Amino acid sequence: MSNRKSDSFNEALKAREEKERDRLLNEVSDGEEKVMALDDTQRVKVLSPGRLVSKRFFRNKLALVGLAVLIIMFTFAFLCPLVYPYSQTEIFYKYDKLMIDYASASKRTEYSKYQLDKDVELHYSVANRINSYIDEMEEKGESSIHVVGDDNVAYTISRVGDKVYSVSAASSAVVATYSDSATIAKYTGMGKSFTWEGGEAMPADFQQLVIDIAANKGGEFEYEGFSYKVEPTTGKMAYLVLRTSGGISVTDETLDEDFAATAASAVKNGRAVFDYGDRSFAVRRSDNSAEIVEQGGESVAVVASTLVFNLYNNKLSINDEFKGNALLALYGEGSFESDGESYTIKSDGDDIIIYDNDGDEFAALSDYAIRRFSGEDTMAIDLKDAIEDTIEKMEETSSQTETIVFAIPAMDENAAPIYDENGELVYADSELKIVRHAAQYVVNCEQTTYLIDIHAEPTAEHWFGTDGDGMDILARAMYGGRISLMVGFVVVMIEMFLGIILGGLAGFFGGWVDTLIMRLVDIFYCIPSMPILIITGALFEQLKISAYVRLVYLMAILGILGWASVARLVRGQILSLREQEFMVAEEATGMRAAKRIFRHLIPNVMPQLIVSATMGLGSVIITESTLSFLGLGVKHPLATWGNMINSVTGSSEDMIRYAYIWVPIGALICLTVIAFNFVGDGLRDAFDPRSKQ
């Protein structure tokens, strides 16, 4: 009976407690908190580790500020580039007025050669030394000089007039040949075959003489004034055919034996030319022979001059034959023909003008070569004359610069020539500045040019402006943040991966495994990271490694150099956890070591690892930015915050002038690193059960 009462009493108490609990949950007066029992399930939910950590973290205002900054940075680096219209390597151009090198002028001092007779080829040994021959003539005051080229042809260089010289070559015809003693052929009696040394076979009667003498075991014979010998050599029935004396073989029937003796003497004495009777001859030598050629009448092959031809209509062109005939006519009859047209050349003081058949000015001769700086001969002759007059004035006054105003083709805002309604070029007065550079003069003027839009200030099109390569700074800041953040996360992941595995093994197994891994950690702690990174960066620069491959190597090296601290942290935590009761129980149940490490020990270490990784992200970003700033990290064209600052640190003036480039980038680095530190501090306090918050 008492048991029944006791059960009834207990059930009544339980019902009362449940009713009271429901009342406290549903009816709360103003300003009062809910009162829960210590074993209430609602209290268990409030005190769960995840919610407790979150509640502590979100109560830290600095941590929330850091988290907000990181969200903004990740949005800026990873999402904004998807909608921003420019890429990190896109180069921008603009049309702008710029002082450019418009033309160049120099006084012609080297003699240009104009070929007249295409049938007479001037040997290069003479053509390359024409300036030396002319200088020699001017020093000696001679009007002509005779030279022999390496081809043993005689040439005559004559002074036609001031700054005009002609090179004449004599026509030639082979009248005789000279041959030294030499091996002619190898004869094999077995097949009566000849192997000729010179490649050209001797006549059949010569071959028959050799066959007959070889049948008698060798001997000597005469053939066309030369002595020959047939003698046995190594090999069965093999003989050498030798020419034992040098001599002349005359092919011109008008020349007699006395000529042959004279020619042979000239060859043996090394003479290049000689006379026989009233005829002139030259010797053209080769290895074992020589040709005797008769020198005929001379004809002008080349005209050399320092004068420059300037056409009044620069759309036309003239050839070497025109120029050579014009120069000869200047000191001759004064008229010449070219391509069926007649021309007249006249000298009026310092001006030399060529007129066409209608009496119109066709071309003018000048001492100065004045061309567009690109080398094109498209400048108006009036402008050339004005530049030449100014240069002569500068020569007289020893002036280094002069300025003239002259009408040159006008250009629109797109650097295109402007034409009038008749299709003619429109000219506009421009200021031309002529500057002396040693023996050359450079003409500068302001022109509308299509150029790279470098260091443009912030505009509506480019919010942060452009850098020294004409790339949008805001786009590069976005992509640079992406690479800097990616480097930070990848490096930290590599550090965590290596540190967790090696630190976990060292802490769990202890003994020689712990000793070996910890000595390896000590070695990595002793490695001077920054010198290693600098040397590696210089090596990459020398090997010309591409920017993307270099980025991968950089992340791998930073990760490998930084895992030691993570391994030591994991080892220390596991050493304290492996002696706990739950680990002893797991070992007693026979749970595998790998499962105990990675399923139970490592998860208990994760809070400390998360804090360490978050704090380390800022350090990695600083390291990468430092290396890129020094030019040893990520290279152009890839953008990182570090190499973007490096691009404007050439001088203190650049730092001041382009502050709008490096100040925002520096602010992004500072904000990101500080934000990671704030978040790391918040996580550390949230995971710390002794936190006052």
ChimeraX attribute file (.defattr): number of C-alpha atoms within 10 A of each C-alpha:
attribute: neighborCount
match mode: 1-to-1
recipient: residues
	/A:1	5
	/A:2	7
	/A:3	8
	/A:4	9
	/A:5	10
	/A:6	11
	/A:7	11
	/A:8	12
	/A:9	12
	/A:10	12
	/A:11	12
	/A:12	12
	/A:13	12
	/A:14	12
	/A:15	12
	/A:16	12
	/A:17	12
	/A:18	12
	/A:19	12
	/A:20	11
	/A:21	17
	/A:22	11
	/A:23	11
	/A:24	15
	/A:25	14
	/A:26	9
	/A:27	10
	/A:28	12
	/A:29	9
	/A:30	6
	/A:31	5
	/A:32	7
	/A:33	10
	/A:34	12
	/A:35	12
	/A:36	13
	/A:37	10
	/A:38	9
	/A:39	8
	/A:40	11
	/A:41	11
	/A:42	12
	/A:43	13
	/A:44	11
	/A:45	12
	/A:46	12
	/A:47	12
	/A:48	10
	/A:49	13
	/A:50	13
	/A:51	12
	/A:52	15
	/A:53	20
	/A:54	14
	/A:55	14
	/A:56	20
	/A:57	22
	/A:58	15
	/A:59	14
	/A:60	18
	/A:61	12
	/A:62	17
	/A:63	22
	/A:64	17
	/A:65	15
	/A:66	23
	/A:67	21
	/A:68	13
	/A:69	20
	/A:70	19
	/A:71	13
	/A:72	13
	/A:73	21
	/A:74	16
	/A:75	14
	/A:76	17
	/A:77	23
	/A:78	15
	/A:79	14
	/A:80	15
	/A:81	20
	/A:82	11
	/A:83	7
	/A:84	11
	/A:85	8
	/A:86	18
	/A:87	16
	/A:88	19
	/A:89	17
	/A:90	13
	/A:91	16
	/A:92	16
	/A:93	12
	/A:94	15
	/A:95	16
	/A:96	17
	/A:97	15
	/A:98	14
	/A:99	14
	/A:100	15
	/A:101	18
	/A:102	18
	/A:103	23
	/A:104	21
	/A:105	22
	/A:106	19
	/A:107	18
	/A:108	16
	/A:109	13
	/A:110	12
	/A:111	17
	/A:112	16
	/A:113	20
	/A:114	20
	/A:115	22
	/A:116	22
	/A:117	16
	/A:118	10
	/A:119	9
	/A:120	16
	/A:121	13
	/A:122	21
	/A:123	16
	/A:124	12
	/A:125	12
	/A:126	21
	/A:127	16
	/A:128	11
	/A:129	11
	/A:130	20
	/A:131	17
	/A:132	11
	/A:133	18
	/A:134	23
	/A:135	11
	/A:136	13
	/A:137	17
	/A:138	13
	/A:139	9
	/A:140	9
	/A:141	9
	/A:142	12
	/A:143	14
	/A:144	18
	/A:145	15
	/A:146	13
	/A:147	15
	/A:148	17
	/A:149	16
	/A:150	13
	/A:151	16
	/A:152	18
	/A:153	23
	/A:154	22
	/A:155	22
	/A:156	17
	/A:157	24
	/A:158	20
	/A:159	19
	/A:160	21
	/A:161	15
	/A:162	11
	/A:163	15
	/A:164	21
	/A:165	25
	/A:166	25
	/A:167	27
	/A:168	22
	/A:169	27
	/A:170	17
	/A:171	16
	/A:172	18
	/A:173	14
	/A:174	17
	/A:175	17
	/A:176	20
	/A:177	21
	/A:178	23
	/A:179	21
	/A:180	17
	/A:181	16
	/A:182	16
	/A:183	16
	/A:184	22
	/A:185	22
	/A:186	20
	/A:187	25
	/A:188	20
	/A:189	15
	/A:190	9
	/A:191	8
	/A:192	14
	/A:193	14
	/A:194	21
	/A:195	15
	/A:196	15
	/A:197	13
	/A:198	10
	/A:199	9
	/A:200	10
	/A:201	14
	/A:202	13
	/A:203	8
	/A:204	9
	/A:205	10
	/A:206	14
	/A:207	16
	/A:208	12
	/A:209	16
	/A:210	24
	/A:211	21
	/A:212	12
	/A:213	16
	/A:214	24
	/A:215	12
	/A:216	9
	/A:217	13
	/A:218	17
	/A:219	16
	/A:220	16
	/A:221	15
	/A:222	13
	/A:223	11
	/A:224	10
	/A:225	11
	/A:226	17
	/A:227	16
	/A:228	20
	/A:229	21
	/A:230	24
	/A:231	17
	/A:232	18
	/A:233	13
	/A:234	8
	/A:235	8
	/A:236	10
	/A:237	16
	/A:238	18
	/A:239	24
	/A:240	22
	/A:241	26
	/A:242	18
	/A:243	23
	/A:244	18
	/A:245	14
	/A:246	18
	/A:247	23
	/A:248	26
	/A:249	19
	/A:250	20
	/A:251	12
	/A:252	11
	/A:253	7
	/A:254	8
	/A:255	13
	/A:256	10
	/A:257	11
	/A:258	10
	/A:259	17
	/A:260	19
	/A:261	13
	/A:262	14
	/A:263	28
	/A:264	21
	/A:265	14
	/A:266	18
	/A:267	25
	/A:268	11
	/A:269	9
	/A:270	11
	/A:271	14
	/A:272	19
	/A:273	21
	/A:274	17
	/A:275	15
	/A:276	13
	/A:277	6
	/A:278	5
	/A:279	10
	/A:280	14
	/A:281	22
	/A:282	25
	/A:283	25
	/A:284	21
	/A:285	19
	/A:286	11
	/A:287	7
	/A:288	11
	/A:289	17
	/A:290	18
	/A:291	22
	/A:292	29
	/A:293	21
	/A:294	22
	/A:295	21
	/A:296	14
	/A:297	10
	/A:298	15
	/A:299	17
	/A:300	19
	/A:301	22
	/A:302	25
	/A:303	28
	/A:304	26
	/A:305	24
	/A:306	21
	/A:307	24
	/A:308	18
	/A:309	18
	/A:310	26
	/A:311	22
	/A:312	17
	/A:313	14
	/A:314	14
	/A:315	8
	/A:316	8
	/A:317	8
	/A:318	11
	/A:319	12
	/A:320	14
	/A:321	19
	/A:322	17
	/A:323	22
	/A:324	25
	/A:325	21
	/A:326	22
	/A:327	26
	/A:328	20
	/A:329	19
	/A:330	23
	/A:331	16
	/A:332	14
	/A:333	10
	/A:334	17
	/A:335	19
	/A:336	19
	/A:337	16
	/A:338	14
	/A:339	8
	/A:340	7
	/A:341	9
	/A:342	13
	/A:343	23
	/A:344	21
	/A:345	25
	/A:346	16
	/A:347	14
	/A:348	7
	/A:349	6
	/A:350	9
	/A:351	10
	/A:352	16
	/A:353	21
	/A:354	24
	/A:355	17
	/A:356	16
	/A:357	12
	/A:358	9
	/A:359	10
	/A:360	13
	/A:361	17
	/A:362	20
	/A:363	21
	/A:364	21
	/A:365	20
	/A:366	21
	/A:367	17
	/A:368	21
	/A:369	19
	/A:370	29
	/A:371	20
	/A:372	16
	/A:373	16
	/A:374	10
	/A:375	10
	/A:376	10
	/A:377	16
	/A:378	14
	/A:379	19
	/A:380	16
	/A:381	17
	/A:382	12
	/A:383	14
	/A:384	19
	/A:385	16
	/A:386	13
	/A:387	26
	/A:388	20
	/A:389	12
	/A:390	17
	/A:391	25
	/A:392	11
	/A:393	13
	/A:394	17
	/A:395	12
	/A:396	9
	/A:397	9
	/A:398	11
	/A:399	12
	/A:400	14
	/A:401	16
	/A:402	16
	/A:403	15
	/A:404	13
	/A:405	13
	/A:406	15
	/A:407	14
	/A:408	18
	/A:409	17
	/A:410	18
	/A:411	18
	/A:412	12
	/A:413	14
	/A:414	12
	/A:415	15
	/A:416	13
	/A:417	13
	/A:418	14
	/A:419	14
	/A:420	9
	/A:421	7
	/A:422	6
	/A:423	8
	/A:424	9
	/A:425	15
	/A:426	15
	/A:427	16
	/A:428	13
	/A:429	12
	/A:430	16
	/A:431	15
	/A:432	23
	/A:433	19
	/A:434	25
	/A:435	19
	/A:436	20
	/A:437	11
	/A:438	8
	/A:439	8
	/A:440	11
	/A:441	20
	/A:442	21
	/A:443	23
	/A:444	20
	/A:445	19
	/A:446	16
	/A:447	21
	/A:448	19
	/A:449	19
	/A:450	16
	/A:451	14
	/A:452	18
	/A:453	21
	/A:454	18
	/A:455	21
	/A:456	19
	/A:457	15
	/A:458	16
	/A:459	10
	/A:460	7
	/A:461	8
	/A:462	16
	/A:463	13
	/A:464	20
	/A:465	22
	/A:466	26
	/A:467	22
	/A:468	16
	/A:469	16
	/A:470	20
	/A:471	25
	/A:472	28
	/A:473	29
	/A:474	24
	/A:475	25
	/A:476	27
	/A:477	24
	/A:478	26
	/A:479	24
	/A:480	24
	/A:481	26
	/A:482	23
	/A:483	22
	/A:484	24
	/A:485	23
	/A:486	15
	/A:487	24
	/A:488	25
	/A:489	20
	/A:490	18
	/A:491	27
	/A:492	26
	/A:493	16
	/A:494	20
	/A:495	24
	/A:496	25
	/A:497	16
	/A:498	19
	/A:499	25
	/A:500	26
	/A:501	17
	/A:502	24
	/A:503	29
	/A:504	28
	/A:505	21
	/A:506	25
	/A:507	27
	/A:508	24
	/A:509	13
	/A:510	15
	/A:511	10
	/A:512	10
	/A:513	14
	/A:514	19
	/A:515	12
	/A:516	13
	/A:517	21
	/A:518	20
	/A:519	11
	/A:520	14
	/A:521	20
	/A:522	14
	/A:523	11
	/A:524	17
	/A:525	15
	/A:526	9
	/A:527	11
	/A:528	10
	/A:529	14
	/A:530	11
	/A:531	10
	/A:532	13
	/A:533	19
	/A:534	16
	/A:535	12
	/A:536	17
	/A:537	23
	/A:538	15
	/A:539	13
	/A:540	19
	/A:541	16
	/A:542	9
	/A:543	9
	/A:544	10
	/A:545	14
	/A:546	14
	/A:547	17
	/A:548	14
	/A:549	11
	/A:550	19
	/A:551	17
	/A:552	13
	/A:553	18
	/A:554	22
	/A:555	21
	/A:556	16
	/A:557	16
	/A:558	22
	/A:559	23
	/A:560	16
	/A:561	19
	/A:562	22
	/A:563	25
	/A:564	25
	/A:565	19
	/A:566	24
	/A:567	26
	/A:568	21
	/A:569	19
	/A:570	27
	/A:571	27
	/A:572	16
	/A:573	19
	/A:574	21
	/A:575	17
	/A:576	11
	/A:577	19
	/A:578	19
	/A:579	11
	/A:580	10
	/A:581	10
	/A:582	12
	/A:583	17
	/A:584	11
	/A:585	11
	/A:586	15
	/A:587	14
	/A:588	9
	/A:589	9
	/A:590	9
	/A:591	12
	/A:592	10
	/A:593	14
	/A:594	13
	/A:595	12
	/A:596	17
	/A:597	21
	/A:598	14
	/A:599	11
	/A:600	16
	/A:601	22
	/A:602	21
	/A:603	12
	/A:604	15
	/A:605	19
	/A:606	14
	/A:607	16
	/A:608	18
	/A:609	19
	/A:610	16
	/A:611	20
	/A:612	20
	/A:613	22
	/A:614	22
	/A:615	22
	/A:616	22
	/A:617	24
	/A:618	23
	/A:619	17
	/A:620	24
	/A:621	26
	/A:622	20
	/A:623	19
	/A:624	26
	/A:625	25
	/A:626	18
	/A:627	20
	/A:628	23
	/A:629	21
	/A:630	15
	/A:631	19
	/A:632	23
	/A:633	29
	/A:634	30
	/A:635	21
	/A:636	16
	/A:637	15
	/A:638	17
	/A:639	25
	/A:640	29
	/A:641	30
	/A:642	29
	/A:643	25
	/A:644	25
	/A:645	22
	/A:646	17
	/A:647	19
	/A:648	21
	/A:649	15
	/A:650	9
	/A:651	9
	/A:652	10
	/A:653	11
	/A:654	12
	/A:655	17
	/A:656	12
	/A:657	12
	/A:658	20
	/A:659	14
	/A:660	17
	/A:661	24
	/A:662	21
	/A:663	12
	/A:664	17
	/A:665	23
	/A:666	15
	/A:667	11
	/A:668	17
	/A:669	19
	/A:670	14
	/A:671	17
	/A:672	24
	/A:673	21
	/A:674	18
	/A:675	26
	/A:676	23
	/A:677	23
	/A:678	23
	/A:679	25
	/A:680	24
	/A:681	20
	/A:682	26
	/A:683	25
	/A:684	21
	/A:685	20
	/A:686	25
	/A:687	20
	/A:688	15
	/A:689	13
	/A:690	8
	/A:691	10
	/A:692	8
	/A:693	12
